[in-house]
Amino acid sequence: HFHRIAPFGIAANLLAMPVVSLAVMPLCLLAALLMPYGFEALALKPLGVAIDAVLAISEAINGYHPGLETGLLPAQLPLLGALALVLLCGLRSRLRLAGVVPLVLLAGLWPSAALPPDILIAQDGRAIAVRQRGEPAGDAEGAGLAVIHPAANRFVTEIWRRAYLPERQFSGFRADGPCARDICRFTVARKSVSLVYDPDLLAGECRHADILLAPRLWFVRCAGPGSDLHGPELIVTRGDLEQAGSLAISIDGTDIRTVTTWPSPAETGAGMRQFAWQRRFDNVSRRFAEKQPDKGGDGGF
């Protein structure tokens, strides 16, 4: 239901809620009361009929109008909509006409579709989408998001599609070469990108890639102190995703901008996740140490 509007949602609720209030909920209570005596079937059978009626109402409304896919909307739109409702419905004098102003602003800010980032990476590193622009550059019909591994994390990729490509499907992914389970190379906005899963391939990709994505590897080091290796402009590892959440990468010429779920590890979410992961790791290590035989001396854990 993300990035969707149901214009007939109120009508569906008005039709379904009387059935829920007068039939579904009382029959649920009656079934719970009869269950200790083994007579719950007397209430469960009509309860099934009532639930089927609610589902039939929902399917009928959805068949008439399934709803609108809005795409990713600016944060100002819900605020303007709420302000318009408060002014139009809450005021009794002519001041209520002031609610027309936020409605006009809302209509002006409503986008046809948000421009997707060049690269999207889910926090678990499984779902990765790439914005592949059409030919010629900037062709709106040929541009679109392409999922590198379509079968991975369909829930997240469907949210991306509704956010950035309403009423459209993902385009086919085009790689610069073989795209296998251990490595995949492609170009985005004239930047060479390497998606690496095999740590043995990191050395070669560090020399050629402008952006190095290693969403399943914890530690990636391309150039050490005093090295003449230029290295990638951006490196993304499993640790980065664990601390900062999902990642969006936008490329504008030579400028590479990133947006994460949490702005910094100090945020509550990232900090709690990092602490929880470290605590689980410490607990497992401690239990493993307790199971080891005592060899004496100062050795061991």
N, C-alpha and C positions, 0 to 999 in steps of 0.2 A: 504493500500500500504506500510505499515511499514515492514522493514526487507525483502524486495523483490527487485529483479533486473529484468528488462524487456529487454532482449537482442535485441528484435525486436521493441523496443520503437521508435527508430529513423525511421525505415521503416514505422511504423504506422503514425508518424507525417508527413513524407514526402508525404504519400498518402492522408492523411486527411486534411492537412492544405490548399492545393489549393481549396478544396471544401469549407472550412471555409472562406477563403479570397475572393473567387470569387462569392460565392452564399450565405452563411449563413449571413455574416456581412452586405453585401449590402441589402439583403432582410429584415434584422432587422431594418436598417435605413429607408428603404422604408415603412415598416409597421408603424414605429413611425410617419413618416410624413403624412401617410394617415389616421391615427387613429382619428384626430380631425374631419375628414369629414365622418367617418363611412365606409371607403373603405379598412380598414386594412386587410380584408379577402383576397383581391387580392394578398397581399404579404405573408400572413401567411400560405396559403395553399402550395405554392412552398417552403416556408421556412421549413415546416414540412418534405417535401420530401428531402430537402438538409440535414436536421439534421438526418433523417433516413439513408442517405447515409454515413454520418460520423460514425454513430453507427454500420452500417454494416461493414465498414472497420475495426473498432476497434474489433468487434466480430470475424471477419475473422482472424485477426492477433492473437488474443487471443486463438482462436481455434487451430491455427497452433502451437503456443508455448505460454502457459499461463504465463511463467516467472519462475524465480527461487526463492525459499525461502532460504535466506542466513543465517538466524539466527542472533544472536547478534554478531556484528563484533567489533574488537578493534578500538579505535579512530584513530590509526595510519594508518589504511587502506585507508580511503578517502584522507588523506594527501599524502600518497605515490602515490596513483593513480593520484591525481592532479599534483604532481611533475613530474611523468612520462609523462603525457600528455603535460605539458609545455615544457619539454626538447625535446620530440620527435617531437612535432608539431611547437614549437616556434623557434628552432634553425635551421639554414640552413647548417652549416658545419658538419663535422664528430662529433662534440661535441654532436649532437643529440643522438648518440649511448649511451651517459651517461644515457639516460632515461631507458635503459635496467636494470640498477642497482636497481632503486626503484621497477621495475616490479618483479624482482627476490625476493626482500625482501617482496613484497606484497604477492607473491605466498607462501612464507614460513610462513607468519603470518596468512594466511587464515585458520580459524579453521573449522573443520567439524561441530561442534556444541558447543556453550558455556555451561559450567557447571552451571546449575541453582542454585540459593540460596536455602537454606532449607525451608524458608518461605517467601512468597511475600504477601504484604498487600497494596491494593490500598488506595489512600488518603481518599476516602469517607468511607472506612471501609467495603464496601459491598463485594468486590472481594478479596478472600483469597485463595492462592494456596500453597500447601505443597509438598515438594520433598520427595517422598516415595521411599526409596531404595529397590532394589530387593533382593531376597534371593537366594544365599548367599549374604552377604553385598558386595556392589560394583558391583553387576551384572548389566551391562549396559542395558540389554534387559528388566529387570524388573523394573529398576529405571525410574522415570518420575515425572512430576508435576501432582498433583491431586487437583482439585478445590473443596472446601468444599461445596459451594452453587453454582452449575453450572449456575443457572438461573440469578444470580445477576451480573450485569455489564458485559454482554457478550463482549462488545467492548474492555474492558481492558484485559479480559482473552484471547481473540483471539490474541491481541498483545503479551501477554506473551507466548502463544503457538508458534507463529512465531519466537519469539526471542530465545527461549530456546529449542523448540522441532520442528525444521523445518521438514516438511513432515511426522510428527507424530501427534497423537491426545493425549489428556490428558488421563491419566490412572484413574481407579476408586479409589475413596478415601476410605481409610481404617481407621476407628476410633477404639479407645480402648474400646468404649462402645457406648451407645445411643448418637447420634448426633442430638440434637433437636434445636429449635429456641432460647432457652435461654442459652444452654451450650453445648460444644462439647469438648471431651478429646481425645488426640492422642499423639503419641510418634514420635519424630523426632531426629535422631542421638543420641539415648539413653537419650534424654531430654523429660520430660513430659510437655506437653503444654495444657493449658486450654484456650478455647475460650469462653468468658463469655459475655452475653448480659443482664442478669438479675442481678441488683446490690445486691439482697438479697442472691445471691450465692457466693459473693466475699470472704466472711470470710473463708468458707471451702476450696476454691481453693487456697487461699493464703498459706495455710498450706502444700499443696501437690505439687503444680505446680512449675516446674523450670522456665517456661516462662508463663506469664499471659498476654493474649491478651484481651483487652476490647475496641474494636474499636468504640463502640457506647456510651461509658461512659466517662464523662469528668473527674471525680475525683475518683482515686483509691488509697487507703492508706492501705497497708498490715501490716506494723510494725511501731509502734510509738517509740519515745525515751524511752529507758529503757525496751523495750519489749524483751522477750527471743525468740520471733518468728523469725525464720530465714528469711522467706519470699522468693519470687521468685527472680531469678537472673536477670530477665528482665521483666519490666512491660510496656506495650504499651497501651495508652489511646487515646481517641478521640482528646484531646488537643495536644498530640504529633504528630498525623497525620495532624492536622490543621496547626501546625507550621512548621513541617519538610517535609510534603508531603508524597508520597508513601515510603514504607519501605521494605528493603530486609534484611533478617536475615540469616547469615551463621554460622554454628556450626562446630567447629573443636575440638573434644575432650571436654575439659572443657572451651574452649574459645568460646565466643559468640560475633560475629562482626555484626554491623549494618551499612547499607548504606541507606541514605535518598536522596530525590530529592534535597533538599536544605541543605547544610552542617550545617547551623546554622540559628536561627531565625533572625539574623542580615542581612541575604541575602535579596535582594530586594523583591523577590517573597514572601517569608514567612512573612517578615515584613509588606508588603502591605496587604496581606491577613488577618493577625492578626489585623492590624489597621482598615481595612474595616469592619471586623466582629464586633469589639468593637464599631465602630462608628454607625453601624446599630443597635446594642443592645442599645446604649445610646439614639439614636433617638426614638426608640420604647418606651423606658422607659419614655422619656420626654413627648411624646404625650399621654401616658397613664396617667401621672401625671396631665397634663393639663385638662384632662377630669374629674378628680375627683372633687367633690364639696368641696368648701372651708369650713372647719369645725371651722376655727378660732383657735387662740392660736398658739402654736409652734409645733403642731402635723402635721401629714401628710408627704408628700414628701418634 
